[in-house]
Amino acid sequence: MSVLICGSFAFDNIMVFPDKFKNHILPDKVHMLNVAFLVPELRREFGGCAGNIAYNLKLLGDNPMPMGTVGTDFTPYAEWMDAKNISRDHVHVKQGHYTAQAFITTDQDDNQITAFHPGAMNLAHETPISEAKDIKLAIIAPDGRDGMIQHAEQLKAAGIPFIFDPGQGLPMFNGDELMAFAEQASYIALNDYEAQLFMDRTGLPEEEIARHVDALIITRGAEGSYIYTEGKRIEIACQKAAQVVDPTGCGDAYRAGLLHGILHGKDWEETGRIASTLGALKIAHHGTQNHQIDAASIL
């Protein structure tokens, strides 16, 4: 039972600002913002939504099949995937392009400022869904705009249920396009900020959006998450983390838990708890693919 994960691969350049952004941004000067943050800590990690979700799904003992486009600098990431026994069958290197690069700065309040260069990710539409075989479930995570649109259409045509997870790519789509995704997807996963933007652009409240899919999942950070399904709202508590170290990639870990629960026919309460547990495990570690624990312990 393979899970197709359409999304980005990226090198995450993660910086920690040992203060709070709000102490250095003057509200009356945001129209002429010119701010430099001194970041004594810098790490380069393997990331990108497809890579992160695949890593977490592998921890759960499942068979992730990530699909994405990368640049000629991808070699160290490829070696990492091979070491973790994660398939690269649908990861394609594009000549003349860099792998996507994220530059993420996190402050003491866990706020983040990110600059993102898409690179080869923008060529995701060149890989058709039909390339992957024996897929039971899929997710469309942030990727090239054309790729996200095309892959949603192709998954719907193939009758493969999928989660629409627009993430930071949501602003690329207008209200009509977001509703098209809602009509094609079986599930939608958003954080609370993305949910508000989704509602603003479609003009629909959460409950109405949920009627278009089998489940609408909204994560709310330390406040837990909501799962809207079958006309009701299930509240999932936030799993307590051993320590809060780095929030980057927690959403991807959560989504791997969703995929696992759906794949194995678990009810939404248990699915949400698995997802929350993965998020709590990830936040206790730096980077997005450095937490290690066996599936039995997670479950």
Backbone bond lengths (Angstrom), bond angles and torsions (degrees), N, CA, C in turn:
res aa  C-N    CA-C-N  psi(-1)  N-CA   C-N-CA  omega(-1)  CA-C   N-CA-C  phi
1 M - - - 1.462 - - 1.523 108.50 -
2 S 1.330 116.14 95.22 1.459 120.35 -176.96 1.525 111.06 -90.94
3 V 1.322 115.39 148.75 1.461 122.42 176.66 1.526 107.86 -114.78
4 L 1.319 116.97 121.78 1.461 121.68 178.63 1.527 108.93 -86.06
5 I 1.328 115.83 127.60 1.459 121.11 -177.59 1.523 108.24 -118.02
6 C 1.322 116.14 100.73 1.464 121.25 179.04 1.524 108.42 -90.25
7 G 1.319 116.21 122.84 1.458 117.93 -178.42 1.512 111.85 173.05
8 S 1.306 114.76 -167.09 1.464 120.92 -172.64 1.521 112.65 -91.23
9 F 1.324 114.19 153.35 1.455 123.36 162.59 1.517 105.56 -114.86
10 A 1.314 117.19 138.98 1.458 119.00 -176.53 1.517 110.59 -152.38
11 F 1.303 114.92 154.04 1.455 121.01 167.72 1.531 106.41 -92.09
12 D 1.324 115.65 121.67 1.459 121.29 -179.96 1.526 109.68 -95.88
13 N 1.311 115.84 115.99 1.459 121.75 173.56 1.527 106.67 -95.92
14 I 1.318 115.83 103.40 1.467 121.59 -169.29 1.520 110.43 -104.40
15 M 1.325 115.21 122.77 1.457 121.90 -178.89 1.523 110.08 -120.19
16 V 1.310 116.39 145.01 1.462 121.85 -179.73 1.527 109.05 -115.10
17 F 1.337 115.61 121.53 1.454 121.96 177.45 1.526 108.05 -95.11
18 P 1.336 119.10 114.56 1.471 121.43 -173.56 1.527 113.15 -79.35
19 D 1.310 116.96 48.00 1.460 123.19 179.07 1.530 106.20 -162.18
20 K 1.310 117.21 -167.15 1.464 122.11 179.24 1.520 109.57 -114.34
21 F 1.331 115.69 133.56 1.464 120.08 -179.68 1.533 111.17 -53.77
22 K 1.326 115.53 -39.57 1.467 119.54 -173.80 1.525 112.24 -62.72
23 N 1.330 116.47 -20.80 1.463 119.56 178.68 1.522 112.73 -78.33
24 H 1.320 116.77 -8.64 1.463 120.54 -174.21 1.529 113.02 -124.81
25 I 1.315 116.91 -0.52 1.462 120.96 178.47 1.520 108.39 -111.89
26 L 1.303 116.82 117.90 1.460 121.78 -179.17 1.524 109.19 -85.80
27 P 1.337 117.96 118.22 1.464 120.77 -175.68 1.527 113.90 -55.55
28 D 1.335 117.64 -34.10 1.460 119.86 -177.39 1.530 112.70 -85.79
29 K 1.365 116.42 4.82 1.464 119.96 -179.77 1.534 112.44 -123.04
30 V 1.342 117.00 14.96 1.465 118.59 -176.67 1.527 112.00 -66.71
31 H 1.320 117.56 -19.38 1.465 119.91 178.66 1.523 111.72 -75.11
32 M 1.323 117.42 -11.08 1.469 121.64 178.89 1.531 109.02 -137.12
33 L 1.324 114.88 48.66 1.454 121.91 -173.73 1.526 111.65 -65.54
34 N 1.314 116.14 126.96 1.463 122.68 177.12 1.520 106.82 -147.46
35 V 1.341 114.74 86.67 1.457 120.83 -170.90 1.524 109.82 -123.85
36 A 1.308 116.87 136.98 1.463 122.16 173.81 1.526 108.32 -120.80
37 F 1.352 115.45 128.97 1.455 120.60 179.25 1.527 109.09 -107.75
38 L 1.312 117.59 123.23 1.448 121.67 176.13 1.525 108.69 -77.05
39 V 1.339 116.91 122.35 1.467 121.23 -175.30 1.535 109.16 -122.31
40 P 1.316 118.09 94.30 1.469 121.11 -178.50 1.527 113.12 -63.83
41 E 1.347 117.10 -26.08 1.470 120.53 -178.14 1.527 110.33 -103.84
42 L 1.336 115.68 134.26 1.465 121.31 177.22 1.522 108.53 -145.03
43 R 1.344 115.56 129.67 1.458 120.66 175.27 1.525 108.82 -131.74
44 R 1.316 116.63 148.42 1.466 121.00 174.12 1.518 107.37 -113.00
45 E 1.336 115.82 118.56 1.458 121.68 -174.12 1.519 110.75 -122.14
46 F 1.319 115.64 159.63 1.453 120.87 171.28 1.522 107.96 -80.56
47 G 1.335 116.72 130.28 1.454 120.03 -177.32 1.514 111.94 -150.00
48 G 1.326 114.80 -146.00 1.458 120.56 -171.67 1.515 109.28 88.28
49 C 1.317 117.15 142.58 1.470 120.57 -172.16 1.523 113.01 -61.38
50 A 1.339 117.71 -42.39 1.469 119.49 -179.36 1.524 110.52 -64.05
51 G 1.343 116.18 -44.88 1.451 119.43 179.64 1.518 112.29 -63.76
52 N 1.332 116.89 -42.51 1.466 120.65 -178.87 1.523 112.24 -66.46
53 I 1.324 116.48 -45.75 1.467 119.76 -179.32 1.526 110.10 -63.88
54 A 1.336 116.24 -42.36 1.466 120.07 179.54 1.523 110.84 -61.26
55 Y 1.322 116.75 -42.75 1.465 120.99 -179.76 1.537 110.50 -59.30
56 N 1.332 116.67 -47.46 1.464 120.71 -178.46 1.519 111.74 -68.57
57 L 1.314 117.37 -37.47 1.461 119.93 179.55 1.527 110.31 -67.13
58 K 1.316 116.31 -34.18 1.472 120.33 176.39 1.520 110.44 -64.95
59 L 1.348 117.58 -37.83 1.462 120.67 176.84 1.524 111.36 -58.42
60 L 1.324 115.91 -31.89 1.464 121.20 -179.00 1.526 112.18 -82.47
61 G 1.324 117.02 -0.27 1.463 120.80 176.65 1.507 114.53 87.80
62 D 1.340 117.68 12.11 1.454 120.64 -179.23 1.530 110.95 -93.67
63 N 1.337 115.94 -179.73 1.459 121.87 -175.47 1.531 109.80 -115.10
64 P 1.347 117.52 82.82 1.468 119.12 179.80 1.525 111.15 -75.71
65 M 1.334 115.32 142.56 1.459 122.33 176.53 1.521 107.99 -123.40
66 P 1.324 118.21 84.06 1.465 119.70 -179.37 1.517 112.14 -69.19
67 M 1.333 114.99 142.96 1.467 121.65 179.48 1.528 107.84 -127.26
68 G 1.319 117.00 122.36 1.454 119.38 -179.68 1.516 111.61 -168.95
69 T 1.324 115.46 171.13 1.457 121.83 179.59 1.522 109.04 -117.79
70 V 1.338 115.54 135.83 1.457 121.70 -173.21 1.527 109.85 -133.72
71 G 1.327 115.68 171.05 1.450 121.00 -178.13 1.520 113.08 -97.97
72 T 1.320 115.05 -178.73 1.463 121.00 -177.05 1.530 112.70 -72.68
73 D 1.327 117.23 -7.55 1.466 121.39 177.45 1.527 112.21 -92.01
74 F 1.325 117.54 13.56 1.464 122.02 -171.09 1.534 113.60 -78.85
75 T 1.316 119.07 -9.34 1.469 122.28 -170.70 1.526 114.92 -48.57
76 P 1.330 121.15 -50.33 1.473 118.53 -179.44 1.522 113.24 -62.93
77 Y 1.325 116.99 -32.72 1.471 120.46 177.40 1.532 109.23 -68.89
78 A 1.328 116.92 -41.20 1.461 120.94 178.90 1.525 110.76 -60.15
79 E 1.318 116.32 -41.38 1.462 120.37 178.94 1.527 110.91 -64.47
80 W 1.327 116.72 -37.71 1.471 121.60 176.38 1.530 111.02 -62.97
81 M 1.329 116.78 -45.10 1.459 120.22 178.92 1.523 111.29 -62.29
82 D 1.315 116.64 -41.62 1.467 120.17 178.59 1.523 110.63 -62.59
83 A 1.330 116.79 -40.39 1.461 120.43 180.00 1.532 111.39 -64.68
84 K 1.332 116.30 -30.73 1.461 121.38 -179.66 1.531 112.26 -93.59
85 N 1.330 116.40 4.46 1.467 122.41 178.08 1.530 112.28 58.50
86 I 1.337 114.99 42.05 1.463 121.36 176.21 1.524 108.38 -104.39
87 S 1.300 117.01 128.96 1.466 122.52 -174.46 1.530 112.38 -59.09
88 R 1.339 115.16 139.33 1.468 121.43 171.98 1.536 111.01 -116.03
89 D 1.338 115.98 18.74 1.470 120.01 -175.82 1.517 112.33 -59.21
90 H 1.341 117.12 -30.00 1.463 120.12 -175.31 1.531 111.88 -118.12
91 V 1.325 115.40 24.87 1.460 121.73 174.12 1.520 107.76 -104.99
92 H 1.319 117.10 115.64 1.462 121.50 -171.19 1.526 111.53 -113.93
93 V 1.335 115.23 130.69 1.462 122.07 179.20 1.526 109.28 -85.82
94 K 1.338 116.00 129.24 1.464 122.25 179.51 1.529 109.34 -107.69
95 Q 1.322 114.97 118.80 1.457 119.98 -178.18 1.533 110.65 -65.79
96 G 1.328 114.85 143.55 1.461 120.14 177.72 1.509 114.48 80.29
97 H 1.332 116.91 12.71 1.464 120.89 -178.27 1.526 109.97 -132.90
98 Y 1.325 115.46 152.79 1.459 121.95 170.12 1.521 109.25 -88.58
99 T 1.331 115.53 153.54 1.456 119.99 165.20 1.531 107.43 -65.20
100 A 1.318 116.67 148.73 1.465 120.27 178.93 1.532 110.41 -53.10
101 Q 1.322 115.67 145.74 1.466 121.74 -177.72 1.523 109.52 -129.75
102 A 1.326 115.90 129.02 1.469 120.67 175.28 1.527 109.01 -114.03
103 F 1.322 115.49 136.24 1.454 122.01 176.89 1.529 106.77 -117.99
104 I 1.332 115.73 104.44 1.463 122.47 -168.41 1.522 110.15 -114.06
105 T 1.325 116.50 123.39 1.461 121.43 175.87 1.526 108.96 -113.86
106 T 1.328 116.50 125.56 1.463 122.94 -177.99 1.527 109.47 -114.71
107 D 1.348 116.18 134.63 1.459 118.75 178.85 1.526 111.29 -99.74
108 Q 1.333 117.35 -173.60 1.458 121.70 -175.37 1.525 113.25 -70.75
109 D 1.342 117.09 -15.34 1.465 120.89 176.03 1.519 111.90 -95.07
110 D 1.333 117.45 9.48 1.458 123.84 -176.27 1.522 112.39 65.12
111 N 1.336 117.46 19.21 1.462 120.45 168.50 1.524 107.87 -75.00
112 Q 1.342 115.37 151.18 1.454 119.43 -177.84 1.522 111.63 -131.42
113 I 1.329 115.40 141.54 1.459 122.42 169.95 1.525 106.14 -119.65
114 T 1.334 116.37 125.38 1.454 120.63 -173.85 1.521 110.68 -126.69
115 A 1.332 115.71 134.86 1.462 122.32 168.28 1.519 106.43 -111.31
116 F 1.326 116.82 135.77 1.462 119.86 -172.40 1.524 110.49 -133.57
117 H 1.340 115.60 125.90 1.468 121.92 174.22 1.523 107.74 -105.39
118 P 1.333 119.13 115.31 1.468 121.06 -173.39 1.523 114.54 -70.66
119 G 1.326 117.73 -33.43 1.455 119.47 179.44 1.520 112.82 53.15
120 A 1.333 115.68 -131.77 1.468 121.69 -176.20 1.524 112.89 -63.90
121 M 1.310 117.48 -17.96 1.463 120.51 -179.81 1.520 112.11 -56.10
122 N 1.322 117.14 -31.04 1.461 120.48 -177.93 1.521 112.87 -68.13
123 L 1.321 117.51 -6.59 1.465 121.27 178.71 1.528 111.41 -102.35
124 A 1.324 117.35 17.04 1.472 121.21 -177.76 1.518 112.37 -58.23
125 H 1.334 117.06 -29.82 1.463 120.17 -177.56 1.520 112.87 -67.56
126 E 1.320 117.81 -12.05 1.458 120.50 179.78 1.527 112.55 -77.33
127 T 1.330 117.06 -8.69 1.460 121.72 177.94 1.529 109.61 -107.50
128 P 1.338 119.24 113.11 1.465 120.75 -179.23 1.527 112.18 -80.26
129 I 1.307 116.52 150.77 1.460 122.09 177.05 1.520 111.30 -59.53
130 S 1.318 117.07 -32.34 1.469 121.63 -177.23 1.519 112.64 -61.19
131 E 1.328 117.58 -15.63 1.461 121.07 177.79 1.520 111.37 -64.52
132 A 1.339 117.70 -31.10 1.464 122.68 -178.39 1.525 110.20 -90.40
133 K 1.316 116.69 138.92 1.462 122.11 -177.46 1.531 110.62 -117.28
134 D 1.336 114.71 156.03 1.465 122.11 174.90 1.524 112.59 55.97
135 I 1.323 115.80 45.71 1.466 121.67 179.22 1.527 109.48 -96.19
136 K 1.333 116.14 128.69 1.463 120.48 179.34 1.522 112.44 -97.74
137 L 1.332 116.50 -29.16 1.456 122.09 -173.73 1.520 107.99 -151.79
138 A 1.339 116.77 152.88 1.460 119.74 -178.96 1.518 109.83 -144.35
139 I 1.323 114.45 167.58 1.462 121.77 172.18 1.515 108.10 -139.65
140 I 1.321 115.78 138.09 1.462 121.12 171.15 1.513 106.97 -104.77
141 A 1.317 114.97 103.64 1.455 122.92 178.55 1.526 108.42 -96.99
142 P 1.330 118.95 171.91 1.462 121.06 -179.74 1.530 112.14 -50.90
143 D 1.326 114.88 131.38 1.460 121.96 -173.44 1.518 107.02 -157.88
144 G 1.327 118.01 -169.91 1.447 120.15 172.38 1.523 110.39 -60.74
145 R 1.319 117.05 143.30 1.465 121.13 -175.91 1.530 111.84 -56.21
146 D 1.325 116.70 -50.56 1.471 119.78 -178.63 1.520 111.13 -63.28
147 G 1.339 116.14 -37.05 1.451 119.87 178.68 1.518 112.22 -63.67
148 M 1.332 117.73 -42.03 1.460 120.63 -179.80 1.521 111.30 -63.51
149 I 1.332 116.68 -43.19 1.464 120.87 179.28 1.520 110.50 -64.50
150 Q 1.333 116.06 -48.10 1.456 120.49 -176.95 1.523 111.72 -65.41
151 H 1.326 117.44 -43.28 1.456 120.10 -177.59 1.525 111.85 -67.18
152 A 1.327 117.33 -35.33 1.467 119.81 176.39 1.523 110.59 -62.88
153 E 1.316 116.41 -45.50 1.459 120.63 178.96 1.526 111.16 -61.58
154 Q 1.326 116.38 -41.89 1.461 120.77 -177.26 1.525 112.05 -71.05
155 L 1.328 117.56 -38.62 1.461 120.05 176.90 1.516 111.11 -65.27
156 K 1.329 116.81 -41.93 1.463 120.67 177.88 1.527 110.34 -61.37
157 A 1.330 116.56 -45.02 1.467 120.84 -179.39 1.526 111.56 -63.77
158 A 1.336 116.56 -32.47 1.460 120.95 -179.22 1.521 112.75 -84.49
159 G 1.343 116.65 -5.42 1.452 120.31 179.63 1.517 114.10 72.84
160 I 1.328 116.63 25.73 1.465 121.24 179.86 1.527 109.03 -97.71
161 P 1.322 119.29 118.88 1.472 120.26 178.98 1.527 110.16 -65.72
162 F 1.341 115.89 145.13 1.456 118.21 -179.83 1.519 111.68 -149.38
163 I 1.341 113.69 156.26 1.459 122.05 172.90 1.521 107.68 -91.41
164 F 1.318 116.70 130.58 1.456 121.03 170.95 1.514 107.45 -94.35
165 D 1.322 116.52 115.23 1.457 123.49 -175.76 1.528 107.96 -127.50
166 P 1.332 118.39 80.44 1.469 119.88 -172.48 1.508 114.39 -70.28
167 G 1.342 118.33 -25.71 1.451 121.65 177.37 1.510 112.86 50.42
168 Q 1.326 114.91 -136.45 1.465 120.21 -178.40 1.522 112.87 -68.96
169 G 1.340 116.65 -8.32 1.461 120.29 177.25 1.517 113.61 -84.84
170 L 1.329 117.32 -6.27 1.467 120.82 -175.89 1.533 113.21 -55.67
171 P 1.339 120.05 -40.74 1.465 118.97 -178.25 1.533 114.29 -61.78
172 M 1.329 118.44 -12.80 1.461 120.84 178.90 1.523 112.41 -71.74
173 F 1.341 117.79 -14.53 1.461 121.24 -171.37 1.526 111.82 -116.34
174 N 1.331 115.82 141.35 1.462 120.34 176.13 1.529 109.64 -86.60
175 G 1.315 116.56 179.83 1.450 121.05 -175.71 1.517 113.80 -60.37
176 D 1.332 117.71 -42.91 1.462 120.82 179.89 1.521 111.27 -64.19
177 E 1.322 115.98 -39.41 1.469 119.18 179.91 1.525 111.16 -68.26
178 L 1.327 117.06 -38.82 1.454 120.02 177.48 1.525 111.29 -64.93
179 M 1.320 117.26 -37.86 1.463 120.25 177.51 1.525 111.03 -67.78
180 A 1.322 117.37 -33.18 1.465 120.50 176.20 1.528 109.86 -63.12
181 F 1.336 116.30 -43.01 1.468 119.34 175.97 1.527 110.37 -60.85
182 A 1.335 116.74 -42.31 1.462 120.70 -179.03 1.523 111.30 -62.01
183 E 1.324 117.40 -35.62 1.470 121.25 179.25 1.525 111.48 -72.44
184 Q 1.328 116.78 -27.78 1.462 120.43 -177.44 1.523 112.74 -88.86
185 A 1.327 117.05 -33.74 1.463 121.57 -173.33 1.526 111.69 -79.30
186 S 1.312 115.12 159.38 1.466 121.43 171.48 1.520 110.89 -93.76
187 Y 1.341 115.79 -27.16 1.465 121.32 -177.59 1.532 108.28 -143.24
188 I 1.337 115.63 151.34 1.466 121.32 173.67 1.522 107.75 -127.05
189 A 1.340 116.46 133.67 1.458 121.74 177.94 1.527 108.83 -123.38
190 L 1.332 116.05 126.94 1.465 122.53 -177.52 1.527 109.30 -141.04
191 N 1.330 117.11 155.24 1.459 117.46 165.48 1.531 107.57 -88.84
192 D 1.323 117.95 176.09 1.460 119.87 -172.37 1.531 112.10 -65.43
193 Y 1.334 117.64 -34.83 1.471 120.11 177.30 1.526 110.63 -66.76
194 E 1.333 116.09 -45.36 1.468 120.57 179.08 1.521 111.08 -63.72
195 A 1.336 116.58 -36.79 1.462 120.29 178.86 1.524 110.70 -62.20
196 Q 1.339 116.80 -42.10 1.462 120.00 178.28 1.522 111.02 -63.56
197 L 1.328 117.19 -41.97 1.453 121.08 178.64 1.524 110.83 -65.68
198 F 1.319 116.79 -38.88 1.467 121.80 177.63 1.532 109.17 -61.36
199 M 1.329 116.43 -44.58 1.464 120.31 179.54 1.522 111.24 -65.75
200 D 1.319 116.74 -41.48 1.465 120.00 179.96 1.522 111.38 -61.74
201 R 1.311 116.50 -40.78 1.466 119.78 -175.27 1.525 113.33 -79.85
202 T 1.335 117.41 -28.57 1.467 119.93 179.81 1.523 112.06 -96.41
203 G 1.340 117.46 -18.68 1.453 120.76 -176.93 1.510 113.71 75.03
204 L 1.338 117.13 15.24 1.461 121.40 -177.77 1.519 110.82 -114.29
205 P 1.340 118.21 142.60 1.467 120.78 174.70 1.520 110.44 -75.66
206 E 1.333 116.46 168.89 1.461 121.35 -177.79 1.530 112.01 -54.47
207 E 1.337 115.97 -45.01 1.467 119.40 -175.96 1.521 111.82 -62.41
208 E 1.331 116.73 -35.36 1.460 120.18 -179.47 1.532 110.47 -73.72
209 I 1.313 117.31 -39.92 1.467 120.14 176.32 1.524 109.73 -59.73
210 A 1.333 116.27 -41.04 1.458 121.33 -177.98 1.523 112.44 -62.28
211 R 1.328 118.02 -26.60 1.462 120.64 -179.51 1.528 112.48 -68.82
212 H 1.320 117.15 -16.68 1.462 120.20 -178.38 1.527 112.40 -86.87
213 V 1.336 117.52 -11.32 1.464 121.19 -176.09 1.530 110.23 -133.76
214 D 1.324 115.52 169.35 1.462 119.48 177.21 1.528 111.26 -70.08
215 A 1.342 115.97 -30.37 1.460 118.74 178.18 1.524 109.45 -158.62
216 L 1.326 115.32 140.74 1.460 123.16 172.10 1.521 106.93 -114.45
217 I 1.332 116.15 121.67 1.461 121.33 -177.40 1.527 108.47 -111.16
218 I 1.321 116.30 126.66 1.469 121.44 179.15 1.520 108.32 -124.47
219 T 1.323 116.33 116.81 1.458 120.70 178.36 1.526 109.46 -90.48
220 R 1.343 116.44 146.82 1.456 121.38 -173.98 1.529 111.52 -132.30
221 G 1.339 116.19 33.49 1.450 120.23 178.07 1.516 112.10 60.26
222 A 1.325 116.34 -130.79 1.462 121.43 -177.08 1.524 113.11 -67.30
223 E 1.349 116.89 -11.43 1.467 120.70 178.87 1.525 112.40 -86.42
224 G 1.333 117.73 1.39 1.464 120.10 -179.60 1.509 112.05 92.05
225 S 1.324 116.83 -149.09 1.460 120.42 -178.17 1.514 110.37 -151.66
226 Y 1.328 114.90 160.39 1.463 122.35 175.74 1.523 108.84 -115.90
227 I 1.323 116.06 141.36 1.455 121.84 172.18 1.520 107.26 -123.26
228 Y 1.334 115.96 113.60 1.459 122.14 177.27 1.523 108.35 -93.06
229 T 1.321 116.83 120.01 1.456 120.58 179.95 1.519 110.07 -156.36
230 E 1.300 116.21 141.09 1.471 122.76 177.13 1.526 111.88 51.45
231 G 1.314 116.16 40.52 1.457 120.70 175.01 1.515 115.72 76.99
232 K 1.321 117.38 9.06 1.466 119.67 178.78 1.524 109.67 -129.85
233 R 1.323 115.21 164.16 1.453 121.56 177.50 1.522 109.73 -116.43
234 I 1.326 115.47 119.92 1.463 121.55 178.81 1.527 107.92 -98.60
235 E 1.309 116.44 128.78 1.450 120.18 178.67 1.524 110.06 -98.25
236 I 1.335 115.47 125.18 1.459 121.84 179.13 1.523 108.22 -106.87
237 A 1.320 116.26 122.28 1.461 120.59 -179.29 1.528 110.43 -69.39
238 C 1.303 115.99 151.97 1.464 121.32 174.94 1.524 108.54 -75.57
239 Q 1.322 116.53 123.08 1.464 120.50 177.02 1.532 109.14 -68.00
240 K 1.297 117.31 135.00 1.465 120.90 -178.34 1.526 109.57 -72.48
241 A 1.317 115.86 126.49 1.464 121.33 178.39 1.522 110.86 -84.05
242 A 1.321 116.45 148.98 1.467 120.72 176.57 1.518 110.39 -60.68
243 Q 1.337 115.80 -37.50 1.455 122.48 174.09 1.516 108.02 -162.00
244 V 1.306 116.66 153.45 1.463 120.93 179.33 1.525 107.80 -100.43
245 V 1.327 116.09 108.60 1.457 121.97 -174.73 1.523 112.00 -112.13
246 D 1.343 117.72 -48.31 1.458 120.89 -173.47 1.525 109.33 -155.79
247 P 1.341 118.89 114.95 1.457 120.96 -177.98 1.523 114.53 -77.47
248 T 1.337 117.90 -11.35 1.456 120.42 -176.63 1.522 110.64 -60.50
249 G 1.330 117.26 125.38 1.461 121.88 177.24 1.513 115.43 90.89
250 C 1.340 117.53 -1.77 1.472 118.98 179.86 1.530 111.71 -62.97
251 G 1.341 116.00 -38.79 1.462 119.41 178.92 1.516 112.16 -62.97
252 D 1.327 117.00 -37.91 1.465 120.49 178.69 1.524 110.58 -67.63
253 A 1.340 116.93 -39.73 1.462 120.28 176.61 1.529 110.28 -61.55
254 Y 1.327 116.11 -43.64 1.467 121.17 178.36 1.529 110.45 -58.20
255 R 1.323 116.71 -43.51 1.464 120.41 -177.71 1.518 112.53 -67.49
256 A 1.327 116.74 -31.33 1.463 119.15 174.31 1.525 110.42 -63.13
257 G 1.337 115.80 -38.43 1.457 119.60 175.96 1.515 112.28 -63.22
258 L 1.339 116.49 -40.05 1.467 119.91 175.95 1.521 110.91 -59.67
259 L 1.326 115.92 -48.00 1.467 120.53 -178.99 1.528 110.86 -59.64
260 H 1.326 116.47 -42.57 1.468 120.36 179.77 1.529 110.76 -61.65
261 G 1.326 116.15 -46.79 1.456 119.03 -178.78 1.512 112.71 -62.98
262 I 1.332 116.68 -44.38 1.470 120.64 178.79 1.517 110.57 -63.53
263 L 1.335 116.53 -44.68 1.458 122.02 -177.63 1.518 111.94 -59.32
264 H 1.317 115.87 -36.83 1.469 120.05 -175.22 1.524 113.03 -101.24
265 G 1.326 116.93 12.31 1.457 120.70 173.05 1.512 114.73 68.62
266 K 1.326 117.86 27.68 1.462 120.68 179.38 1.532 110.09 -79.36
267 D 1.327 117.23 155.23 1.465 119.61 177.91 1.524 108.98 -71.70
268 W 1.337 115.74 166.90 1.460 119.44 -172.38 1.527 112.36 -69.79
269 E 1.336 117.90 -30.25 1.462 119.23 178.09 1.532 110.44 -63.32
270 E 1.334 116.70 -46.97 1.461 119.69 -179.64 1.524 110.74 -69.86
271 T 1.322 116.07 -39.36 1.464 119.71 177.88 1.524 110.66 -58.48
272 G 1.324 116.43 -44.47 1.455 120.48 178.87 1.516 112.52 -63.86
273 R 1.327 117.48 -37.33 1.466 120.36 179.72 1.525 111.22 -68.89
274 I 1.326 116.81 -38.53 1.468 119.93 176.56 1.522 109.48 -62.76
275 A 1.322 115.91 -45.16 1.470 120.61 -179.96 1.518 110.84 -61.32
276 S 1.334 116.84 -45.09 1.460 121.37 -179.88 1.524 111.25 -63.82
277 T 1.325 116.51 -38.33 1.461 120.95 179.08 1.521 111.24 -63.43
278 L 1.327 117.02 -43.20 1.460 120.27 178.52 1.528 111.01 -62.74
279 G 1.322 116.12 -40.65 1.460 119.77 177.69 1.516 111.79 -61.47
280 A 1.340 116.71 -40.68 1.466 121.18 179.81 1.521 111.58 -68.39
281 L 1.321 116.94 -35.95 1.467 120.27 176.95 1.519 110.81 -66.13
282 K 1.331 116.22 -41.40 1.459 119.87 -177.80 1.512 112.43 -67.35
283 I 1.330 117.08 -41.66 1.464 120.17 -173.68 1.533 111.68 -66.14
284 A 1.311 117.28 -16.29 1.464 121.28 179.61 1.523 112.17 -84.52
285 H 1.334 117.60 3.31 1.458 121.66 -178.27 1.523 110.59 -132.18
286 H 1.309 116.48 149.18 1.454 121.44 172.96 1.527 109.45 -70.57
287 G 1.329 115.76 148.64 1.457 120.03 177.25 1.509 112.01 76.19
288 T 1.328 115.63 -179.48 1.463 120.50 -173.94 1.522 114.03 -107.51
289 Q 1.343 117.19 -12.37 1.463 120.13 -176.86 1.525 111.67 -136.01
290 N 1.333 116.59 39.76 1.460 120.69 -178.00 1.527 113.23 -114.45
291 H 1.320 118.47 -8.40 1.456 121.05 177.44 1.529 108.58 -81.13
292 Q 1.323 115.87 139.56 1.459 120.97 -177.76 1.511 109.86 -136.75
293 I 1.311 115.83 125.55 1.471 121.67 177.51 1.521 106.98 -161.49
294 D 1.315 117.37 149.90 1.461 119.85 -176.85 1.529 110.43 -81.94
295 A 1.337 114.69 157.51 1.470 121.06 -175.25 1.538 112.21 -59.19
296 A 1.322 117.23 -40.81 1.473 119.75 -177.89 1.523 110.72 -61.13
297 S 1.339 117.05 -39.79 1.470 120.08 179.96 1.519 111.28 -67.34
298 I 1.312 116.35 -38.48 1.473 120.71 178.43 1.522 109.45 -63.12
299 L 1.318 116.62 -48.94 1.462 120.07 -175.92 1.530 110.55 -69.55
